[in-house]
Amino acid sequence: MTKNKPTLPPRKWYSLQQAADKLSQIFNQPVTSGDLLHYANQGLIELSVRIDFEKIDDDFFKINIHNSNLEKVLDDIYDLDVHCWQGYIGKTNFIKTDRFKAILNDTFNFEDVFNKMQSESMKSEMGLVDSDVFLAKINNETIPVYDGFVNDDFYMGVRTNIEKLNGFFAIEFNDFEEILIDENNPEINLKEITFRASRNDNINNGFGFSIDGMNSRDKQIIELNKDSIFIVPEELELFANGGKPLRNLNSFENFIEEWKNPTRTMKPETVVKENVLVETETLKIFELKTIPYFNQIDAQNEEFNSTQTEKSKGGRPSIKYKDQIIELAQKIFKAYPHHNRERISDAILELINNQNYFNDLNFTITPETTKKILRENEIGKPRGESSKIKALAQFK
């Protein structure tokens, strides 16, 4: 009787160099850590950092940003700011995944803020209020400030609404176009970034946080380096299979698009739909409605098909990219002739919805539509193999 060959358990994270080595094996060509930084600088792969923070009580705090310069500069920090934010929907003070845990003390009240903003605008002669100044004032009122010891020995001011952070968090670049990471010797100042849950953790409530360590000249002095950076295994697999670009959030329009078609969560629960009320050459007034993700996909495809595609013979709108989807399905079925329609459908959905197969971030397709196309074209075995189709890069 032969024994099964022992296998190692899957890794939960890779260092930058380990990730480069892993991708070198997958692509069968050299991939360097500098290459990964280059791709991350364009939003093509998500980077993570290990962070531990704890408010022990009002006088004692612990913080560690793994392999950063934090320990070297702690003695020069006068004020430490570690504060979080969340969206209106799903606000909570406890978040836990396999990768991190966060215990928060987030007292930001959206209803109170909206009421105060309305009141302030009514007092203004122009009927307007400076939202940045107003929100900064609200943050100062809602985020506690302490004077205490950090890591036992360093006395400073600490501003925080977080009780505890522990685990791996994704780096959120404020603007990909403004940041140029040195691929050989990266030094990333925390003023240029914030942190959030990895998109593979599928946290849908907008949770994020920032860390700032200010010296006596009010300069942020905490920096990350090459050894501070990690990549989670799901992100490597996604990148190896064609990737899913992160949208650059450097404009209001891009924020709207991110709400409508998220790139910072792999499984969005809800998205925003834009309902235009008035639109002229110089003015656009609209409202944003939160709807379930799959309803949005159906509505989006229905709206697009009804306004931008040619009608079929029966008068019903045809599906955008239908011929190309059929061609893609045939390619997958040719490579996997014994697989069932369910698995072929899953592969198509992964390529189109998550890996931007058509280079069209506004197009997605529903499982129902995909299966209908497969049935109509007799693609896939009705009772075939059900193992997951993983090697998707060959079809791009």
Secondary structure by P-SEA (a helix, b strand, c coil): cccccccccccccccaaaaaaaaaaaacccccaaaaaaaaaaccbbbbbbbbbbcccccbbbbbccccccccccccccbbbbbbcccccccccccccccbbbbbbccccaaaaaaaaaaaaaaccccccaaaaaaaaaaaacbbbbbcccccccbbbbbccccccccbbbbbbcccccccccccbbbbbcccccccccccccccccccbbbbbbccccccccccccccccccaaaaaaaaaccccccccccaaaaaaaaacccccccccbbbbbbbcccccccccbbbbbccaaaaaaaaaaaaaaccccccccccccccaaaaaaaaaaaaaaacccccaaaaaaaaaaacccccccccccccccaaaaaaaaaaaccccccccccccccccccc
